[in-house]
Amino acid sequence: MMRPAIEGGVPTRPKPWPTYDKGDVILDKEDEKLVVEALKSKLLFRYDYRPLEQTHVGKFEKSAEKFFNVKYALAVSSGTAAITLALISLDLKQDDEVALPGFTFAATPSAVILAGAKPVLVEVDENLNFDIRDLEKKYNPKMKAVIPVHMRGSASDMEAIAEFAYQRGLSVIEDVVQAMGLKYKGRYLGTYGHFGAFSMQSDKGCNTGEGGLLVTNDDRLFAKSAILSGAYEGRWKSHFDSRHPDLDDRDYPVYSFRMDNLRGALAYSQLKKLPARLKKLSSNYSYLIKQLSKNPKISIRKSLEQESIIGDSLLFSLPEFTLDEALYFSNALRAEGISCLVFGDTNRKNIRRFWDWNFLFPELDVSERKKLLPNTVKYLENVMDIPLSPTLAKTDLDDIVLATEKVLRYMDARRGMVVKL
Ligand SMILES: Cc1ncc(COP(=O)(O)O)c(C=O)c1O
């Protein structure tokens, strides 16, 4: 039996695992050309003298409207800015509650705080998707909005959530930051709710370094969001063809969450590449899970539909293992050269798990926080998280399979079980 690298053996791969922060992203000559063109134009501020559709940000917005088949798209400075603008446009009051899952990046509850409302945490189910049964339990008349998050690129049941919200008059803002371009039941995520909020930070579907996109079909909510984002002194009207809602922009604060034309140029070019990126991620993911599912010890996160997962990360658990064993496994995989984290790792900070959100419950210690969403803790703690960059080759995917087999065999042997050599 091969000794794992964590015990002094030879690692499965000597090269570092490809991730966006090491430059493993898709950027090509067309991206370069358009950014240089925008730079040379000397028109970097998005609202210049030209009609909106001739500016780089405007072109991106028009192509996003076409892509998602929505009436309006607003390019902004980040995904957090997109969620915040959507929430502020709803005129929430201080005590109004906004429901969101306990498994999301800390930016989601942060946006609720920025908008001056109160985040209410909702459980995720055994597949780590938004649990509508818990939303039903948490619902009360103070709840005004809900933010389902398609976390790690897996669709939550948007039909059920939208129906629930519609019956109670709740606004729905989909956090599609980790699922740009993903469809559920044939419809793009981000178009089920009143708003869809995307990010274009480097690890996302379109990479502009930082950036965000807000989509909606609602004239008035869109106009308000555009004004709040910083389309002051009538600039917001350039987003409308002829008739626009009757609003006075001086009635609203200006948050300056605009996107600039350099990023707009890049975003336009990146959006064209999104279908090819999704195709590559999906074929890599299918290959990988086919290999890994051969091992009965591995339980891979299930998606609602076979296609309703992006495939830019691999989430799985080892149900027979304790948390300590899961931690050993993830440390061993990292020693093999595969980037792998366990959500329950107490030695590492991980702001995707709600119990790390000190800013939300400063008065509670971690064990008290965990009691707020026991199912989320139970389902999330032992789960492994491996990033799958779209630049991965088949050999990289085989490395995951080989390293996993190697470590599992060693762990079996260590438990005194018979293993095939
Ligand atoms: C689920 C989720 N929501 C919101 C955000 C915030 O996006 P941004 O970093 O563009 O503000 C992130 C960032 O990764 C995220 O993962």
The ligand as an SDF file (V2000), in Angstrom:
LIG
                    3D

 16 16  0  0  0  0  0  0  0  0999 V2000
  -22.6770   33.6280   -2.0270 C   0  0  0  0  0  0  0  0  0  0  0  0
  -21.9950   34.9540   -2.1260 C   0  0  0  0  0  0  0  0  0  0  0  0
  -22.7100   36.0750   -1.9990 N   0  0  0  0  0  0  0  0  0  0  0  0
  -22.1520   37.2970   -2.1140 C   0  0  0  0  0  0  0  0  0  0  0  0
  -20.7970   37.4450   -2.3550 C   0  0  0  0  0  0  0  0  0  0  0  0
  -20.2110   38.8030   -2.4970 C   0  0  0  0  0  0  0  0  0  0  0  0
  -19.7220   39.0510   -3.7840 O   0  0  0  0  0  0  0  0  0  0  0  0
  -18.6050   40.1880   -3.9810 P   0  0  0  0  0  0  0  0  0  0  0  0
  -17.3290   39.6350   -3.4440 O   0  0  0  0  0  0  0  0  0  0  0  0
  -18.5620   40.4430   -5.4360 O   0  0  0  0  0  0  0  0  0  0  0  0
  -19.0810   41.3640   -3.2100 O   0  0  0  0  0  0  0  0  0  0  0  0
  -19.9870   36.3060   -2.4690 C   0  0  0  0  0  0  0  0  0  0  0  0
  -18.5490   36.4230   -2.7270 C   0  0  0  0  0  0  0  0  0  0  0  0
  -17.8470   35.4750   -2.9620 O   0  0  0  0  0  0  0  0  0  0  0  0
  -20.6020   35.0290   -2.3670 C   0  0  0  0  0  0  0  0  0  0  0  0
  -19.8920   33.9130   -2.4780 O   0  0  0  0  0  0  0  0  0  0  0  0
  1  2  1  0
  2  3  1  0
  2 15  2  0
  3  4  2  0
  4  5  1  0
  5  6  1  0
  5 12  2  0
  6  7  1  0
  7  8  1  0
  8  9  2  0
  8 10  1  0
  8 11  1  0
 12 13  1  0
 12 15  1  0
 13 14  2  0
 15 16  1  0
M  END
$$$$
